Amino acid sequence: MHLPVYAHPTLTVLVDDSDSFLRSLSFQLDPMLANKTFHDTAEALHWLCASAPVGGLPLHINFDMQNLPADQCNVALDLERIYRIAERRERFATPSVLVVDYSMPQMNGVEFCEAVAHLPCKKILFTGAADEKIAVSAFNRGLIDRYIKKNDDHALDLLEMEIAALQERYFDSRSDTLREMVALHDYRFLTDPALAEVVRELKRTLGFVEHYIFPNPTGILFLDQHGKATLMMIETEDSMQAQYEIARDSDAPRSLLNALLEKRVLTFFSDPFGDGMYTHSMAENWHRYSAAPRICQGSETYYWALFDLPGHYFDQRPHHYAQFLRELQPQVIAA
């Protein structure tokens, strides 16, 4: 398994012609699972098409063709734009998974999924027992990603499990191209199953609900549901050596150089207006910026540690998920 370049909570869209069923289903779902309901397929179609995610890869193209063949240009990645997605409130309103009933009067669930086949959201068909052959056919045609029978004894548990899996697939598919590009350089860990499992375990145990690759220092930025930002700094043998050489060339104190050389610390010099690297002003207080690394042995050896990320790394404070859920709740109750 590999990691998406970024992932955050999103909306699950529920479509069923029975308003009472929608109310019940929305109420029974995990309260951490934001959802929006529609009992009118035309209204749902209009909203989904209007809410399609915009914006592509964070690329800058330099068309300075001097000394280059005519069919070439330079492409640069603006990786800072990835973690700054956390500054956008509307990220949580992205529809990533669609759960649609099959038997509806205006159009059936398969016709509905066919009408939104061009959208990146993943699709679950909620069917009765008699509709299973139709669901299998729709799955084989690529119109839906899963189907669940309403009368299954564990339908709600299955639904929550499949929604979580498809939300991850949603971000995984949207990350493919960018992940391939950054994995060629400092982000090889994105394609390493061992490091990916460490990240997933941190999200499970520490309550992180979002993650984004972070440019300097290389790592992953986590946010919990209240917007607290934590940086997972990730280094390799080569980058640890580079950290030591930079500190040595900056006349760092011997105590810091020895700790870096012996791989006893990771350092994140996070003062405002700095670049994350050691400067003379930090000589007496370098311990404040350090943490003992933990080791992950994957396709290569990774050294990682967690640091609080100061607020000055954002232009504006991230709008957090708990706040979004509070704002969404009155809409759910009134639906």
C-alpha positions as CSV (number, residue, x, y, z in Angstrom):
1,M,0.0,0.0,0.0
2,H,1.1,3.5,-0.7
3,L,0.1,6.9,0.7
4,P,-1.9,9.6,-1.0
5,V,0.0,12.9,-1.3
6,Y,-2.8,14.4,0.9
7,A,-6.1,13.4,2.5
8,H,-8.7,15.2,4.6
9,P,-12.3,14.5,5.7
10,T,-14.9,14.9,2.9
11,L,-18.6,14.7,2.4
12,T,-20.5,11.5,1.9
13,V,-23.6,12.2,-0.3
14,L,-26.7,10.1,0.4
15,V,-29.4,9.9,-2.3
16,D,-32.7,8.1,-1.7
17,D,-36.3,9.0,-2.6
18,S,-37.4,8.2,1.0
19,D,-36.9,11.3,3.2
20,S,-37.5,9.3,6.4
21,F,-34.9,6.7,5.4
22,L,-32.4,9.4,4.7
23,R,-33.0,11.0,8.1
24,S,-32.6,7.6,9.8
25,L,-29.4,6.7,7.9
26,S,-27.8,10.1,8.4
27,F,-28.5,9.9,12.1
28,Q,-27.1,6.4,12.4
29,L,-23.8,7.0,10.6
30,D,-20.7,7.7,12.6
31,P,-21.0,11.4,13.7
32,M,-17.4,11.9,12.5
33,L,-18.6,11.1,9.0
34,A,-20.0,14.3,7.5
35,N,-22.9,13.7,5.1
36,K,-25.3,15.5,2.9
37,T,-28.7,14.1,1.9
38,F,-30.9,14.4,-1.2
39,H,-34.3,12.8,-1.8
40,D,-34.6,14.5,-5.2
41,T,-32.3,13.1,-7.9
42,A,-32.4,16.3,-10.1
43,E,-31.4,18.4,-7.2
44,A,-28.6,15.9,-6.3
45,L,-27.3,15.9,-9.8
46,H,-27.2,19.7,-10.0
47,W,-25.4,20.0,-6.6
48,L,-22.9,17.3,-7.4
49,C,-21.9,18.8,-10.8
50,A,-21.6,22.2,-9.2
51,S,-19.5,20.9,-6.4
52,A,-16.9,19.0,-8.6
53,P,-13.4,19.8,-7.3
54,V,-11.4,22.3,-9.3
55,G,-7.7,22.9,-9.5
56,G,-5.0,20.6,-10.8
57,L,-1.5,19.8,-9.9
58,P,0.7,22.5,-8.2
59,L,2.9,22.9,-11.3
60,H,4.7,26.0,-12.7
61,I,5.9,25.8,-16.3
62,N,8.9,27.7,-17.4
63,F,8.8,28.4,-21.1
64,D,12.3,29.7,-21.3
65,M,13.5,27.7,-24.2
66,Q,17.1,28.8,-24.4
67,N,19.4,25.9,-25.0
68,L,16.5,23.5,-24.9
69,P,15.0,21.5,-27.8
70,A,11.7,23.1,-29.1
71,D,9.6,20.3,-27.6
72,Q,10.9,20.7,-24.0
73,C,10.1,23.1,-21.1
74,N,10.9,23.1,-17.4
75,V,8.3,22.1,-14.9
76,A,8.5,23.0,-11.2
77,L,6.4,21.7,-8.4
78,D,5.0,24.2,-5.8
79,L,4.8,21.7,-3.0
80,E,3.8,24.4,-0.4
81,R,0.4,24.6,-2.1
82,I,-0.3,21.0,-1.0
83,Y,-0.3,21.6,2.8
84,R,-2.0,25.0,2.3
85,I,-5.1,23.1,1.2
86,A,-5.6,23.0,5.0
87,E,-6.4,26.8,4.9
88,R,-9.4,26.2,2.7
89,R,-12.7,25.7,4.6
90,E,-14.4,24.2,1.5
91,R,-12.1,21.2,1.4
92,F,-14.4,19.4,3.8
93,A,-17.4,20.0,1.5
94,T,-15.8,18.0,-1.3
95,P,-18.1,15.1,-2.3
96,S,-15.9,12.0,-2.3
97,V,-18.3,9.1,-1.9
98,L,-21.9,8.8,-3.2
99,V,-24.3,6.4,-1.7
100,V,-27.4,6.0,-3.9
101,D,-30.6,3.9,-3.6
102,Y,-31.4,1.8,-6.7
103,S,-35.2,2.0,-6.8
104,M,-36.2,5.6,-7.2
105,P,-39.0,7.1,-9.3
106,Q,-37.3,9.8,-11.4
107,M,-34.3,7.6,-12.3
108,N,-32.9,4.5,-10.8
109,G,-29.6,4.4,-9.0
110,V,-27.6,2.9,-11.9
111,E,-28.9,5.7,-14.2
112,F,-28.0,8.2,-11.6
113,C,-24.4,6.8,-11.3
114,E,-24.1,6.8,-15.1
115,A,-25.1,10.5,-15.1
116,V,-22.2,11.4,-12.7
117,A,-19.7,8.9,-14.1
118,H,-17.5,11.8,-15.2
119,L,-17.1,13.0,-11.5
120,P,-14.2,11.7,-9.4
121,C,-16.4,10.7,-6.4
122,K,-16.6,7.0,-5.6
123,K,-20.1,5.3,-5.8
124,I,-21.9,2.8,-3.7
125,L,-25.3,1.4,-4.8
126,F,-27.7,0.6,-2.0
127,T,-30.0,-2.1,-3.3
128,G,-32.7,-4.5,-2.3
129,A,-32.1,-8.3,-2.5
130,A,-33.9,-8.5,-5.9
131,D,-31.6,-6.0,-7.5
132,E,-28.3,-7.8,-6.9
133,K,-27.8,-8.9,-10.5
134,I,-28.3,-5.3,-11.6
135,A,-25.8,-4.2,-9.1
136,V,-23.2,-6.7,-10.3
137,S,-23.7,-5.7,-13.9
138,A,-23.2,-2.0,-12.9
139,F,-20.1,-2.9,-11.0
140,N,-18.7,-4.8,-14.0
141,R,-19.4,-1.9,-16.2
142,G,-17.4,0.4,-13.9
143,L,-20.5,2.6,-13.0
144,I,-20.2,1.8,-9.3
145,D,-17.4,0.9,-7.0
146,R,-19.4,-1.1,-4.4
147,Y,-22.9,-2.3,-3.8
148,I,-24.5,-3.1,-0.4
149,K,-27.9,-4.8,0.2
150,K,-30.2,-2.8,2.4
151,N,-31.5,-6.0,4.1
152,D,-28.1,-7.2,5.1
153,D,-27.9,-7.7,8.9
154,H,-24.7,-5.6,9.0
155,A,-25.6,-3.1,6.3
156,L,-24.7,-0.1,8.4
157,D,-21.3,-1.5,9.5
158,L,-20.5,-2.5,5.9
159,L,-21.5,0.9,4.6
160,E,-19.3,2.8,7.1
161,M,-16.4,0.4,6.3
162,E,-16.8,0.9,2.5
163,I,-17.1,4.6,2.8
164,A,-13.8,4.8,4.7
165,A,-12.1,2.6,2.1
166,L,-13.5,4.5,-0.8
167,Q,-12.5,7.9,0.7
168,E,-9.0,6.7,0.8
169,R,-9.2,5.4,-2.8
170,Y,-10.6,8.8,-3.8
171,F,-7.4,10.6,-2.6
172,D,-5.2,7.8,-3.8
173,S,-6.5,8.2,-7.4
174,R,-6.2,12.0,-7.2
175,S,-2.6,11.6,-6.1
176,D,-1.3,9.2,-8.7
177,T,0.5,11.6,-11.1
178,L,1.9,13.9,-8.4
179,R,3.0,11.0,-6.2
180,E,4.9,9.5,-9.1
181,M,6.7,12.8,-9.6
182,V,7.7,13.5,-6.0
183,A,8.6,9.9,-5.3
184,L,11.5,10.3,-7.7
185,H,13.1,12.7,-5.2
186,D,12.6,13.3,-1.5
187,Y,9.3,11.6,-1.1
188,R,10.1,8.0,-1.8
189,F,8.5,7.1,1.5
190,L,5.0,7.6,-0.1
191,T,5.4,4.4,-2.0
192,D,7.0,2.4,0.8
193,P,4.4,0.1,2.5
194,A,6.3,0.1,5.8
195,L,6.3,3.9,6.2
196,A,2.8,4.1,4.9
197,E,1.7,1.8,7.8
198,V,3.5,4.0,10.3
199,V,1.5,7.0,9.1
200,R,-1.8,5.1,9.2
201,E,-1.1,3.9,12.7
202,L,-0.3,7.5,13.8
203,K,-3.6,8.6,12.4
204,R,-5.4,5.9,14.2
205,T,-3.8,6.3,17.6
206,L,-3.3,10.0,17.8
207,G,-6.5,11.1,16.2
208,F,-5.1,12.8,13.2
209,V,-7.8,13.3,10.5
210,E,-5.8,15.0,7.8
211,H,-2.3,14.6,6.3
212,Y,-0.3,16.6,3.6
213,I,3.2,16.2,2.4
214,F,5.4,19.0,3.8
215,P,8.2,20.6,1.8
216,N,10.8,21.9,4.3
217,P,11.8,19.8,6.2
218,T,10.6,16.9,4.2
219,G,7.8,15.0,5.9
220,I,4.1,14.8,6.5
221,L,1.9,17.4,8.2
222,F,-1.0,16.1,10.3
223,L,-4.0,17.9,11.6
224,D,-6.4,16.6,14.2
225,Q,-10.1,17.4,14.2
226,H,-9.5,20.6,16.2
227,G,-6.8,21.9,13.8
228,K,-3.8,21.2,15.9
229,A,-0.8,20.8,13.4
230,T,1.9,18.2,14.0
231,L,4.8,17.7,11.6
232,M,6.2,14.2,11.1
233,M,9.8,14.9,10.0
234,I,11.2,12.0,7.9
235,E,14.8,11.6,7.0
236,T,16.9,9.0,5.3
237,E,20.6,8.0,5.8
238,D,21.5,10.5,3.0
239,S,19.4,13.4,4.3
240,M,20.7,12.8,7.9
241,Q,24.2,13.2,6.5
242,A,23.2,16.3,4.7
243,Q,21.8,17.8,7.9
244,Y,25.1,17.1,9.6
245,E,27.1,18.8,6.9
246,I,24.9,21.9,6.8
247,A,25.3,22.3,10.6
248,R,29.0,21.7,10.4
249,D,29.4,24.3,7.7
250,S,27.4,26.7,9.8
251,D,29.8,26.2,12.8
252,A,27.3,24.5,14.9
253,P,28.4,23.5,18.4
254,R,30.2,20.2,18.8
255,S,27.4,18.8,21.0
256,L,24.9,19.2,18.1
257,L,27.3,17.9,15.5
258,N,28.0,14.7,17.5
259,A,24.3,14.2,18.1
260,L,23.6,14.5,14.3
261,L,26.5,12.4,13.3
262,E,25.4,9.6,15.7
263,K,21.8,10.0,14.5
264,R,20.6,10.6,18.1
265,V,18.4,13.6,17.2
266,L,16.3,15.1,14.4
267,T,16.2,18.9,14.4
268,F,13.5,21.2,13.2
269,F,14.6,24.8,13.5
270,S,11.2,26.3,13.3
271,D,11.8,30.0,14.2
272,P,9.9,32.6,12.0
273,F,11.7,33.8,8.9
274,G,14.1,30.8,9.0
275,D,14.4,28.0,6.4
276,G,14.2,25.1,8.9
277,M,18.0,24.9,9.1
278,Y,20.5,25.7,11.8
279,T,21.7,29.3,12.3
280,H,24.2,30.8,14.8
281,S,21.3,32.3,16.9
282,M,20.3,28.8,17.9
283,A,23.6,27.6,19.2
284,E,22.8,27.7,22.9
285,N,19.3,26.4,22.5
286,W,19.5,23.7,19.9
287,H,17.9,21.1,22.2
288,R,14.6,23.1,22.0
289,Y,14.4,22.2,18.3
290,S,15.3,18.5,18.6
291,A,13.7,15.2,19.2
292,A,14.9,11.6,19.4
293,P,14.2,9.8,16.1
294,R,12.3,6.6,15.8
295,I,13.3,4.2,13.0
296,C,11.2,2.6,10.3
297,Q,12.9,-0.1,8.3
298,G,11.3,-0.3,4.9
299,S,12.9,-0.4,1.4
300,E,15.4,1.9,3.1
301,T,16.0,3.2,6.7
302,Y,13.8,6.1,7.7
303,Y,14.3,8.3,10.8
304,W,11.2,10.1,11.9
305,A,10.0,12.3,14.8
306,L,6.9,14.4,15.6
307,F,7.1,18.2,16.1
308,D,4.4,20.8,16.8
309,L,4.1,23.0,13.8
310,P,4.1,26.8,14.7
311,G,1.3,28.9,13.4
312,H,3.5,31.1,11.3
313,Y,3.7,28.4,8.7
314,F,0.2,29.3,7.7
315,D,-1.1,32.5,6.2
316,Q,-4.4,31.9,8.1
317,R,-5.3,29.4,10.8
318,P,-6.7,26.2,9.3
319,H,-10.5,25.8,9.5
320,H,-10.8,22.6,11.5
321,Y,-13.1,19.6,11.0
322,A,-14.8,19.8,14.3
323,Q,-16.0,23.3,13.5
324,F,-17.2,22.2,10.1
325,L,-19.2,19.4,11.7
326,R,-20.8,21.9,14.1
327,E,-21.8,24.1,11.2
328,L,-23.1,21.2,9.2
329,Q,-25.2,19.7,12.1
330,P,-28.2,22.2,11.9
331,Q,-28.4,21.6,8.2
332,V,-28.6,17.8,8.8
333,I,-31.3,18.2,11.5
334,A,-33.4,20.6,9.3
335,A,-33.2,18.5,6.2
